Amino acid sequence: MIPGKETKVEKADSHKEKHGSFALFDVEHFLRRILRNWYWFVLMLFIGYGISWMYSKYYAQNIYASTLSLSISNNTSSYFTPSQSINFIWGQGGNQDGVYLKKMLLSRTHNEFLIKELDLFVNYSTKGLIKSTYLDKDDSPVFLQVDRKHGQQVNYPITLIPKGGDSYEVVLPEEGQSQNLYSFESESYTTIDPYGRPANKIIRVGEWYTSPNLRFRLLKNPVNPKIKLTNIIVNLNTVNQTVNDIVSTIGVEFDKEINTIMIITKKGYNLNSTVNFLNMSVKQLQKKRQADKVLVDQNTNVYLKQNLDNIRKKLDSSANVLNYMKTTEKLYDIKDRDEKSLIEIKDLEAKKADIESKISSLNQIKNSLETQNFEKMISTNAAGFQDGLFSASVAELKALYLKRREMALIYKPNSEPMKEINRLIDEARISSNGALRNYYTAYYTEINKINQKVGNANSELATYPEKQRKYLDAERGYNMIEATYNSLLTRQNDTELRMAGNQSDISVIDPAKNVSQPPIGPNVKATKAAIIGGLLALPLLFIFIGEILDSKIRNIKELLNATKIPLLGVIGNNNHENMLTVLDQPKSSVSEAFRGVRANVRFLSGENDGSKVILVTSSIGGEGKTYVSINLASVLGLSDKKTILLGMDLRKPKIFGDFKIDNKYGISNYLTGEVGIDQIINKTRIPNLDVATSGPIPPNPSELLMSEKNIKFIEDLKKIYDFIIIDSPPVGLVADSYELMKYSDANIYVVRHEYTEKYMLKMITEKYHTGEIGHLGLVYNDYNTKQGYGYGYGYGYGYGYGYGYGYFDEDKNYREPMLIRIRNKVQSIFNKK
């Protein structure tokens, strides 16, 4: 049975389906194209491997990380080191002191201090043939010390080449000199006059190098580096750029089980640099925290001593008054004393005295803030509270005031940077003053409550005589002064104890070390995979795009599924010099394919006794309809069937050339009445095959083909011949063939492999499934034999036998493809017994 022939039975329902629509993407053909282009993938694989090897060896800069863990003690009481008790004040949980310490570690002030102290704005590297390697400062045999008062050009590589001994040649770039120079002292830029490139110069260690854009000297590294360098490249960065670069590489986390343990990580291109920076950073932080604590406690101790001296004088004076009243007025023994009320008053007034002492300390703190006298700040413990938020705001305010003083030397008062720093100062001042107001309010509220209770207790003592009341007032005054003295004395003792046992509240658990840690980045394996994968994806992408944009018919199975039109046969490549393949190469596979088409046409048209008119057409020219017409007529003529081939493509005559027939007179002449029928019928070397050529191109080919004379011409030929083969015009260009199909018994539509456009089949498919055209079959022409035997679908029909079996003429020169040879070899190995 002809493939697709069964669809004719259900034509009544099939017209409701959508026919002629091809899939946008043919997976199988896509995979075959990949296999055909395997060499591109191999090439990309080698190129990708080479690039990735070059990247990993010469361009990948390893990134290292070192860690340091430290513990934050909970007994912090310094003014600038907020205590854990702030959790109660803030109403929050967690390690607030750790958060504050984290902010300090990442703060600009702390890192700027380290940068200036350690000259971290000077970066060292060395360059090999291709790759540059970052160096730690200690890896360089010499250190570069800049003159901070002289303008320096930043981001300008300075190459130092050892010349033996303590001499180095200073080599500057051939271009790139700038007139904008940076001052490390004022952290600002200045502009100088134009200048030429400084010449190379050899200097010794300790000797100053001076040029318009640079001034520095070299200092010998006290530690002899293990690496011998042929060059040292030094780059200067601005302080601000260095701070930003360093802060971006620092990470701070807290231990999940003990939140007072902090883990600090530093990333960098040199492991020793990260280790040295972490250890130095924490060491400086410990010093600063301890110095802040000592300064505040010393100020607090001095303040408390002054207050104690004053209170002691008041206490002595009050004691003298009380003793005088006892000895002179004899009031030391008052009968019927209300001891309960007196004790209550004494306790209340002792509390009041303590609060008033705290308010006095609060006034001292407020005064220091308002006068910006941070060096005289006293501890908040003296005011009876510990507030991390207040401490942080004061620390920030102090840093902002210092920064404003530095900026005032550079910027004008109304400049944008000064406005911004003033805004930040106002915010910090509002935050600190707000905290103080809260404590003032709390203390005065408590004093008012105490005064009210004291007033109630005093009403019960109103019945005492005047002298006795006078004595009791003197006694109460003494008790208040004594309570104040004891409160200050207690706070002084606490301060002295802290000063005596003053230790840093930061203790290092594990310092940063170089234990030959492997780099944490970049992920060289992932990068290699990305490079190789990306290059392999390029041919895949091009093939994919080509497949998406490709609208040619390349797949027989897809053709049949989309059109649901029967397939009569598959014709291979015509390697012959003319179209007479069946005549000149009767034993070829192509000739056998035409014999298969001849057999399948019988199923298409049905068996009957009358002559059969077979019309051959296609979408456009070049698809092989004339080639199919000639060879189909040839196989019919060779099978002892009287056959005539009609060249009815009047617009583009072709047949006469291959049969070597004169085209002076043809069908066009007959239809116009110029000649008779006998004059246009030509004999061929096949006895049973005649040919009627098109003749000269007429001005009205459509009218001639649709004329009654042409219809009668075909009817007359049916009386003479068994088969009439009509080579008709392409239906994609003109409608002549559709009219001729009304008089044909079978219609052959030629589709050329990798030539016919998919959209061209839409019209013929719709007409077939709507019943406008009947007895239609497809011939798949010019199929490439190298792509597989029958394309794997079983639709050979004389072509799909395959080569290599000694059956066709082509077999003698045939060589199987490599993949097929490998497959056959594997099968032969496993089939051995």
C-alpha positions in Angstrom: 0.0 0.0 0.0 1.1 3.5 -0.8 2.1 5.4 2.4 -0.6 7.9 3.3 -3.1 6.3 0.9 -5.3 5.2 3.7 -6.1 8.9 4.5 -8.3 9.0 1.4 -10.8 6.8 3.1 -11.4 9.3 5.9 -11.2 12.4 3.7 -14.7 13.5 4.8 -13.4 14.1 8.3 -9.9 15.0 7.6 -10.8 18.3 6.0 -11.7 19.5 9.4 -8.1 19.1 10.5 -5.3 21.5 9.9 -3.2 20.3 7.0 -0.1 21.7 5.5 1.3 22.9 8.8 4.9 21.8 9.5 6.5 21.7 12.9 8.6 24.7 13.7 11.4 22.6 14.9 12.5 19.1 13.6 14.4 17.5 16.5 15.5 14.5 14.4 16.9 16.6 11.6 18.5 18.9 14.2 20.3 16.0 15.7 21.4 14.8 12.3 22.8 18.2 11.5 24.7 18.1 14.7 26.2 14.8 13.8 27.1 16.0 10.3 28.9 19.0 11.8 30.8 17.1 14.5 34.1 18.5 13.5 33.0 22.0 14.6 32.4 20.7 18.1 35.7 19.0 18.2 37.4 22.2 17.0 35.5 24.3 19.6 36.5 21.7 22.3 40.2 22.1 21.5 39.9 25.9 21.3 38.0 26.0 24.6 40.5 23.8 26.4 43.3 26.0 25.2 41.7 29.2 26.3 40.7 27.8 29.7 44.3 26.5 30.2 45.7 29.9 29.3 43.2 31.5 31.7 44.0 29.3 34.6 47.7 29.5 34.2 48.3 33.1 33.2 45.2 35.2 33.9 43.3 33.8 36.9 44.1 35.8 40.0 43.6 33.6 43.1 41.6 35.0 45.9 42.5 34.0 49.4 40.7 34.4 52.8 41.9 34.4 56.3 39.8 34.4 59.5 40.2 35.6 63.0 37.9 34.8 65.9 37.6 36.9 69.1 35.5 37.1 72.2 33.7 40.2 73.6 33.4 40.2 77.4 30.1 41.1 79.0 31.6 43.3 81.7 32.1 46.3 79.5 31.4 49.6 81.2 33.4 52.1 79.1 31.6 55.1 77.7 32.6 54.1 74.1 32.1 50.4 74.6 28.4 49.8 75.3 27.6 47.1 77.8 25.4 44.1 77.4 22.9 45.8 79.8 21.8 48.0 77.0 19.6 45.1 75.9 17.4 45.9 78.9 17.4 49.7 78.2 16.7 49.2 74.5 14.2 46.4 75.1 16.1 44.2 72.7 17.9 41.0 72.8 21.1 39.8 71.1 24.7 40.9 71.2 24.4 44.7 70.8 27.9 45.3 71.9 29.1 42.9 69.2 27.0 44.8 66.6 28.6 48.0 67.8 32.0 46.4 67.5 31.2 45.2 64.0 30.3 48.7 63.0 33.6 49.9 64.4 35.6 47.3 62.5 33.8 48.3 59.2 33.9 52.0 60.0 35.8 54.5 57.9 37.5 56.0 60.9 39.0 52.7 62.1 40.1 51.6 58.6 41.4 55.0 57.6 43.6 55.0 60.7 45.0 51.6 59.7 45.6 52.7 56.2 47.5 55.8 57.2 49.4 54.0 60.0 50.4 51.1 57.8 50.7 52.8 54.4 48.1 50.5 52.9 47.4 52.9 50.1 50.7 51.6 48.6 50.1 48.4 46.6 52.8 46.0 45.5 52.8 43.5 42.6 55.2 41.9 40.1 54.7 41.0 36.5 55.9 37.9 34.7 55.8 37.3 30.9 52.0 37.5 30.9 50.5 37.4 34.4 50.7 40.0 37.2 50.9 38.7 40.8 49.9 40.7 43.8 52.5 40.9 46.6 52.3 41.4 50.3 54.3 44.3 51.6 56.7 41.9 53.3 57.3 40.1 50.0 59.0 43.2 48.5 62.7 43.7 49.2 62.0 47.5 49.6 59.1 49.6 50.9 58.0 52.8 49.1 57.5 55.7 51.5 55.7 58.7 50.0 56.2 62.3 51.0 52.7 63.1 52.2 53.1 66.8 51.8 54.0 66.5 48.1 51.4 65.9 45.4 51.4 62.3 44.1 49.9 60.8 41.0 47.7 57.9 42.0 46.8 54.9 39.9 50.0 55.3 38.1 52.3 52.2 38.0 55.9 52.8 39.3 58.2 50.0 38.2 61.3 49.3 40.4 64.0 47.2 38.7 66.7 45.8 41.0 70.2 46.9 39.8 72.3 45.1 42.4 73.1 46.1 46.0 70.7 48.7 47.2 70.1 50.3 43.9 66.8 50.3 41.9 65.9 51.8 38.6 62.6 53.8 38.6 60.7 53.3 35.4 57.5 55.2 34.7 54.9 54.6 32.0 55.6 56.1 28.6 52.3 58.0 28.8 49.5 58.7 31.3 51.1 61.6 33.2 48.4 63.7 35.0 48.4 67.3 36.2 45.9 66.4 39.0 47.9 65.3 42.0 46.7 63.9 45.2 47.8 65.0 48.7 47.9 62.3 51.3 48.0 64.9 54.0 44.9 66.9 53.1 43.2 64.0 51.1 42.5 66.4 48.2 43.6 67.1 44.6 45.7 70.0 43.3 46.5 70.9 39.7 50.0 71.7 38.5 51.4 73.0 35.2 52.0 70.6 32.3 55.3 68.6 32.3 57.1 66.0 30.3 57.5 62.3 31.1 60.0 61.9 33.9 63.1 60.0 32.7 64.2 56.7 34.2 66.4 57.1 37.1 68.5 54.8 39.4 68.2 55.6 43.1 69.6 53.9 46.2 67.7 52.9 49.3 67.0 55.9 51.5 67.4 58.4 48.6 64.5 60.6 47.7 63.1 60.4 44.2 61.5 63.6 43.0 59.6 64.4 39.9 56.7 66.8 39.1 54.1 64.1 39.8 55.9 61.9 42.4 58.1 62.1 45.5 59.1 59.1 47.5 62.0 57.1 48.8 62.8 53.4 49.2 63.2 51.8 52.6 64.9 48.4 53.0 62.7 45.6 54.2 64.2 44.4 57.5 63.0 40.8 56.7 64.8 39.2 53.8 62.0 38.1 51.4 62.1 34.5 50.2 61.1 35.4 46.7 63.6 36.9 44.3 61.8 39.5 42.1 63.0 40.9 38.8 60.6 43.8 39.1 58.4 45.4 41.7 55.4 47.4 40.5 54.0 49.9 43.0 50.6 51.6 42.6 49.3 54.4 44.8 45.6 54.7 45.7 43.7 57.5 47.4 42.8 57.0 51.0 39.1 57.0 50.2 39.6 54.4 47.4 41.7 52.2 49.7 39.1 52.4 52.5 36.3 51.4 50.2 38.4 48.5 48.7 39.3 47.2 52.1 35.9 47.5 53.7 34.3 45.6 50.8 36.6 42.6 51.5 35.9 42.3 55.2 33.1 40.1 56.5 31.9 39.8 60.1 29.7 37.1 61.5 28.8 35.9 65.0 28.9 32.3 66.3 25.5 30.7 66.2 25.9 29.2 69.7 27.7 31.9 71.5 26.8 35.3 70.1 29.7 37.1 71.9 32.2 35.3 69.7 32.9 37.2 66.5 34.4 35.7 63.4 36.1 38.2 61.1 37.1 37.3 57.5 39.4 39.2 55.1 39.6 38.4 51.4 42.5 39.4 49.1 44.8 38.5 46.4 47.7 37.8 48.8 47.2 35.5 51.8 49.9 37.1 53.9 48.3 40.5 53.4 45.0 39.3 54.7 46.6 37.7 57.7 48.6 40.8 58.6 45.7 43.1 58.1 43.3 41.1 60.3 45.8 40.8 63.2 46.8 44.5 63.0 43.2 45.6 62.8 42.1 43.8 65.9 45.3 44.8 67.7 44.6 48.5 67.0 41.0 48.0 67.9 42.0 46.6 71.3 44.3 49.5 71.9 41.7 52.1 71.0 39.0 50.4 73.1 41.3 50.2 76.1 42.5 53.8 75.7 38.9 55.0 75.5 38.0 53.1 78.6 41.0 54.4 80.6 40.3 58.0 79.5 36.7 58.0 80.5 37.3 56.3 83.8 40.1 58.7 84.7 37.8 61.7 83.9 35.1 60.0 86.0 37.4 59.5 88.9 38.6 63.1 88.9 35.0 64.3 88.7 33.9 62.1 91.6 36.8 63.2 93.8 35.9 66.8 93.3 32.3 66.2 94.2 33.3 64.1 97.2 35.5 66.9 98.5 32.6 69.4 98.2 30.2 67.0 99.8 32.6 66.2 102.6 32.8 69.9 103.5 29.0 70.1 103.6 28.8 66.9 105.6 31.3 68.3 108.2 29.3 71.5 108.4 26.0 69.7 108.8 27.6 67.4 111.6 28.7 70.5 113.5 25.2 72.0 113.4 23.7 68.8 114.6 26.2 68.4 117.4 25.7 72.0 118.5 21.9 71.4 118.8 22.5 68.2 120.7 24.9 69.8 123.3 23.4 73.3 123.5 19.7 72.7 123.0 19.8 69.3 124.7 17.6 67.8 121.9 19.4 64.5 121.4 16.7 62.7 123.3 13.2 63.5 121.9 10.5 61.6 123.7 7.7 59.9 121.8 9.6 60.0 118.4 7.7 58.6 115.4 10.5 56.3 114.4 8.5 54.8 111.5 7.9 58.1 109.8 11.5 59.2 110.4 12.9 56.1 108.9 10.7 56.4 105.8 11.7 60.0 105.4 15.3 59.1 105.8 15.1 56.4 103.1 13.2 58.6 100.7 15.6 61.5 101.1 18.6 59.1 100.6 17.1 58.1 97.3 16.5 61.7 96.4 20.1 62.6 97.2 21.3 59.7 95.0 19.2 60.8 92.1 20.2 64.5 92.5 23.9 63.3 92.4 23.1 61.4 89.2 21.5 64.5 87.7 24.6 66.5 88.5 26.7 63.9 86.6 24.2 64.0 83.8 24.7 67.8 83.6 28.4 67.3 83.4 27.9 64.9 80.4 25.5 67.3 78.7 27.9 70.2 79.2 30.8 68.1 77.6 28.6 67.4 74.6 27.5 71.0 74.1 31.1 72.3 74.4 32.5 69.4 72.3 34.9 68.7 75.1 35.0 64.9 74.5 38.4 64.6 76.2 36.7 65.5 79.5 33.7 63.1 79.2 32.8 61.1 82.2 31.3 57.6 82.3 27.6 57.2 82.1 28.0 55.0 85.2 28.4 58.2 87.2 25.0 59.3 86.0 23.5 55.9 86.9 22.9 54.4 83.5 24.6 52.5 80.7 23.1 53.1 77.2 24.7 51.6 74.1 22.7 53.8 71.8 23.8 57.0 73.6 27.4 55.8 73.6 27.3 55.0 69.9 25.8 58.4 69.1 28.5 60.2 71.1 31.3 58.1 69.5 29.8 59.0 66.1 29.5 62.6 67.0 33.1 62.7 68.1 34.3 61.2 64.8 32.1 63.6 62.8 33.5 66.7 64.7 37.0 65.5 63.9 36.2 65.0 60.3 34.6 68.4 60.0 37.7 70.0 61.3 39.8 68.2 58.6 37.3 69.1 55.9 37.2 72.8 57.0 40.8 73.1 55.8 39.8 72.0 52.3 36.2 73.0 51.7 34.3 76.3 52.0 31.7 76.6 54.7 28.8 76.6 52.3 30.1 73.7 50.0 28.0 70.6 49.6 30.5 68.3 51.5 30.4 70.7 54.5 26.6 70.8 54.4 26.5 67.0 54.4 28.8 66.7 57.4 26.8 69.3 59.3 23.6 67.4 58.6 25.2 64.2 60.0 26.4 66.1 63.0 22.9 67.5 63.7 21.4 64.0 63.4 24.0 62.6 65.9 23.5 65.5 68.2 19.7 65.1 68.2 20.1 61.4 68.9 22.4 61.9 71.9 20.3 64.8 73.3 17.2 62.8 73.0 18.7 60.0 75.1 19.7 62.5 77.8 16.3 64.0 77.9 14.8 60.6 78.5 17.0 60.2 81.6 16.3 63.7 82.8 12.6 63.1 82.6 12.9 59.7 84.4 15.0 61.3 87.2 12.8 64.3 87.8 9.7 62.2 87.7 11.2 60.0 90.4 12.2 63.1 92.5 8.6 64.4 92.3 7.3 61.1 93.6 9.8 61.2 96.5 8.9 64.8 97.4 5.2 63.8 97.5 5.9 60.9 99.8 8.2 63.0 102.0 5.4 65.7 102.2 3.0 63.1 103.4 5.4 61.9 106.0 6.1 65.4 107.2 2.5 66.0 107.9 2.6 63.4 110.6 5.5 65.3 112.4 3.7 68.6 112.5 2.6 68.0 116.1 6.2 68.2 117.4 7.3 71.4 119.2 9.2 73.9 117.2 12.6 73.1 118.7 12.2 69.4 118.2 11.1 70.0 114.5 14.2 72.1 114.1 16.4 69.3 115.3 14.7 66.8 113.1 15.2 69.0 110.1 18.9 69.3 110.9 19.2 65.5 111.3 17.4 64.9 108.0 19.8 67.4 106.3 22.7 65.5 107.6 21.3 62.2 106.5 20.8 63.5 102.9 24.3 64.8 102.7 25.6 61.6 104.1 23.6 59.5 101.6 24.9 61.6 98.7 28.5 61.2 100.0 28.0 57.4 100.3 26.5 57.2 96.8 29.5 59.1 95.3 31.9 57.1 97.3 30.4 53.9 96.0 30.7 55.0 92.4 34.2 56.2 93.0 35.2 52.8 94.3 33.6 51.1 91.3 35.6 53.4 89.0 38.8 52.8 90.8 38.3 49.1 90.6 37.7 49.3 86.9 40.8 51.4 86.5 42.9 48.9 88.6 41.7 45.9 86.6 41.4 47.6 83.3 41.8 45.1 80.5 40.6 45.0 76.9 37.1 43.6 76.6 38.2 42.0 73.3 40.2 38.8 73.6 41.5 37.0 70.5 40.6 33.3 70.5 42.2 32.3 67.2 44.5 34.9 65.4 44.7 35.0 61.6 47.4 32.6 60.3 49.0 31.6 57.1 48.5 27.8 57.1 48.8 27.5 53.3 45.0 27.8 52.9 43.9 27.0 49.3 42.4 29.9 47.4 38.6 30.4 47.7 38.3 31.8 44.2 38.0 32.1 41.4 36.2 28.8 40.7 38.7 27.8 38.0 36.8 24.5 37.2 33.5 26.3 36.8 35.2 29.0 34.6 36.9 26.3 32.5 33.5 24.5 32.1 31.9 27.8 31.2 34.5 28.6 28.5 34.4 25.2 27.0 30.7 25.0 27.3 30.2 28.4 25.8 32.4 27.6 22.8 30.7 24.3 22.3 27.3 26.1 22.4 28.3 28.4 19.5 28.0 25.8 16.7 25.0 24.4 18.5 23.4 27.8 18.6 24.2 28.4 14.9 22.8 25.0 14.0 19.7 25.7 16.1 19.1 29.1 14.6 19.6 27.6 11.1 17.1 24.9 11.9 14.6 27.4 13.2 15.0 29.6 10.1 15.2 26.7 7.7 11.9 26.3 5.8 13.0 23.7 3.3 11.6 20.2 3.2 14.2 17.9 4.6 12.2 15.1 6.3 10.0 12.6 4.5 8.2 11.6 7.7 7.4 15.2 8.5 6.2 15.8 5.0 3.8 12.9 5.1 2.5 13.8 8.6 1.9 17.4 7.6 0.3 16.8 4.1 -1.4 13.4 4.6 -0.8 12.9 0.9 0.4 9.5 -0.4 4.0 9.0 -1.2 4.7 7.4 -4.5 8.4 7.1 -4.3 11.8 8.6 -3.3 14.2 9.6 -6.1 17.9 9.9 -5.3 20.5 12.3 -6.7 20.8 12.6 -10.4 24.5 12.4 -11.1 24.0 11.8 -14.8 24.9 14.5 -17.3 21.3 14.7 -18.6 17.8 13.8 -17.5 17.7 10.4 -19.3 18.7 8.4 -16.2 16.4 5.4 -16.9 17.6 5.2 -20.5 21.3 5.6 -19.8 21.6 4.0 -16.4 18.9 1.3 -16.3 20.6 -0.6 -13.4 21.0 2.4 -11.2 19.1 2.9 -7.9 17.5 6.0 -9.3 16.1 4.0 -12.2 14.8 1.4 -9.8 13.1 4.2 -7.8 11.2 5.3 -11.0 10.0 1.7 -11.5 8.7 1.9 -8.0 6.8 5.1 -8.8 5.4 3.4 -11.9 4.1 0.6 -9.8 2.6 2.9 -7.2 0.8 5.1 -9.7 -1.4 2.1 -10.5 -2.7 2.1 -6.9 -3.2 5.9 -7.1 -5.4 5.9 -10.2 -6.9 2.4 -9.9 -7.0 -0.3 -12.5 -9.1 0.3 -15.6 -9.0 -0.5 -19.2 -8.8 3.0 -20.5 -5.8 5.1 -21.1 -4.3 6.8 -18.1 -3.5 10.5 -18.1 -0.8 11.3 -15.5 0.0 14.9 -14.8 3.3 15.9 -13.2 3.6 19.3 -11.5 5.4 20.9 -8.6 5.5 24.2 -6.6 8.0 26.1 -8.6 10.7 25.5 -11.2 13.8 23.6 -10.4 12.1 20.9 -8.3 12.5 18.2 -10.9 9.0 17.8 -12.4 10.4 17.6 -16.0 13.0 15.1 -14.8 10.3 13.0 -13.1 8.1 13.3 -16.2 10.8 12.2 -18.6 11.9 9.2 -16.5 8.4 8.1 -15.6 7.5 8.1 -19.3 10.7 6.2 -20.0 10.0 3.3 -17.6 6.4 3.2 -18.9 7.6 3.0 -22.4 10.2 0.3 -21.5 7.4 -1.8 -20.0 5.8 -2.2 -23.4 3.1 0.4 -22.7 2.5 2.8 -25.5 3.4 6.2 -23.9 3.5 9.8 -24.9 5.2 12.6 -23.0 3.6 16.0 -23.4 5.6 19.2 -22.7 2.7 21.4 -21.6 4.9 23.8 -19.6 4.5 26.3 -22.5 6.3 29.1 -20.6 9.5 27.2 -20.1 10.1 24.4 -22.6 12.7 21.8 -21.6 12.1 18.3 -22.9 13.4 18.7 -26.4 17.0 19.2 -25.3 17.5 15.8 -23.6 15.8 13.9 -26.4 17.6 16.0 -29.0 14.4 17.0 -30.7 13.8 20.1 -32.7 11.4 22.4 -30.8 10.5 24.4 -33.9 7.0 22.9 -33.9 5.2 21.8 -30.8 2.0 21.8 -28.8 1.7 25.6 -28.9 1.8 25.4 -32.7 -0.8 22.7 -32.8 -3.2 24.5 -30.4 -3.0 27.6 -32.6 -3.8 25.6 -35.7 -0.4 26.1 -37.4 0.4 22.4 -37.7 -1.3 19.1 -37.5 -1.0 16.5 -34.7 1.4 14.3 -36.7 3.9 17.1 -37.0 4.3 17.6 -33.3 4.7 13.9 -32.2 8.3 12.8 -32.2 9.8 9.3 -31.9 12.5 8.4 -29.4 15.0 5.6 -29.1 12.4 3.8 -27.0 9.9 2.2 -29.5 6.9 2.7 -27.2 7.7 6.3 -26.2 6.8 9.4 -28.1 7.3 13.0 -27.2 5.4 16.1 -28.0 7.4 19.2 -27.1 6.1 22.6 -26.1 7.1 24.4 -29.1 7.8 28.2 -29.2 6.6 30.2 -26.2 3.2 31.6 -27.0 1.9 35.0 -25.8 -1.2 33.3 -24.2 -0.1 30.0 -22.7 -3.0 29.8 -20.2 -5.7 30.3 -22.8 -4.2 27.6 -25.0 -4.0 25.1 -22.3 -7.6 25.7 -21.2 -8.9 25.7 -24.7 -11.4 23.1 -26.0 -8.8 22.1 -28.6 -6.3 21.1 -26.0 -9.0 19.0 -24.2 -9.9 17.3 -27.4 -6.1 16.9 -28.1 -5.8 14.9 -24.9 -8.9 12.9 -25.6 -7.6 12.0 -29.1 -4.3 10.9 -27.6 -6.1 8.6 -25.1 -7.4 6.6 -28.1 -3.8 6.0 -29.3 -1.7 5.6 -26.1 -1.8 3.6 -23.0 -0.3 6.4 -20.9 -0.1 10.1 -21.4 2.4 11.9 -19.2 1.8 15.7 -18.9 4.7 17.9 -17.9 2.6 20.8 -16.6 3.5 24.2 -15.3 4.3 24.7 -11.5 1.1 25.3 -9.5 2.9 27.7 -7.2 3.4 30.1 -10.1 0.3 29.7 -12.3 -3.1 28.0 -12.0 -2.9 26.1 -15.4 -2.2 22.7 -13.8 -5.2 22.9 -11.5 -7.4 23.1 -14.6 -5.6 20.3 -16.4 -6.0 18.0 -13.3 -9.7 17.9 -14.1 -8.8 15.7 -17.1 -6.1 13.6 -15.5 -6.4 10.1 -14.0 -3.4 10.6 -11.6 -1.5 13.6 -10.4 2.1 13.6 -9.3 3.4 16.4 -7.2 7.2 16.6 -7.1 8.9 17.8 -3.9 12.6 18.3 -4.0 14.7 17.5 -0.9 16.2 20.6 0.7 14.8 22.8 -2.0 11.0 23.0 -1.8 9.7 25.5 0.8 7.3 24.1 3.4 4.8 26.9 2.9 4.5 26.1 -0.8 2.7 22.8 0.0 -0.1 24.5 1.9 -2.3 25.3 -1.2 -2.0 21.8 -2.8 -2.6 20.1 0.5 -5.8 22.1 1.3 -7.2 21.5 -2.2 -6.5 17.8 -1.8 -8.2 17.5 1.5 -11.2 19.6 0.4 -11.7 17.3 -2.6 -10.9 19.9 -5.2 -8.0 17.6 -6.4 -8.1 13.9 -6.4 -5.8 11.0 -7.2 -2.8 12.9 -5.9 0.6 11.5 -4.9 4.0 12.8 -3.9 7.4 12.1 -5.4 10.3 13.0 -3.2 13.1 14.0 -5.5 16.9 14.5 -5.2 17.2 12.8 -1.9 20.8 12.7 -0.6 21.9 9.1 -0.3 24.6 9.9 2.2 22.1 10.8 4.8 20.9 7.3 5.4 19.2 4.4 3.7 15.6 5.4 3.1 16.1 8.0 5.9 15.1 5.4 8.4 11.4 5.5 7.6 11.0 2.5 5.3 9.8 4.7 2.4 12.4 3.5 -0.1 10.2 2.2 -3.0 13.1 1.1 -5.2 15.5 3.6 -3.7 15.6 2.5 -0.1 17.4 -0.8 -0.8 20.7 0.9 0.1 24.1 0.5 -1.5 26.9 -1.8 -0.8 25.2 -5.1 -1.8 26.4 -5.3 -5.4 22.9 -4.7 -6.7 23.2 -1.3 -8.5 25.8 0.1 -10.8 26.9 2.6 -8.2 27.9 -0.1 -5.7 31.3 -0.5 -7.3 32.4 3.0 -6.2 30.3 3.1 -3.0 32.0 3.5 0.4 29.9 3.4 3.5 30.0 6.4 5.9 32.3 6.1 8.9 29.5 5.8 11.4 27.9 3.0 9.5 31.2 1.2 9.1 31.8 1.5 12.9 28.2 0.2 13.6 28.6 -2.8 11.3 32.0 -3.6 12.8 30.5 -3.6 16.3 27.6 -5.7 15.2 30.0 -8.2 13.6 31.9 -8.6 16.8 28.9 -9.3 18.9 27.4 -11.6 16.3 30.4 -13.9 16.3 29.7 -17.3 17.8 
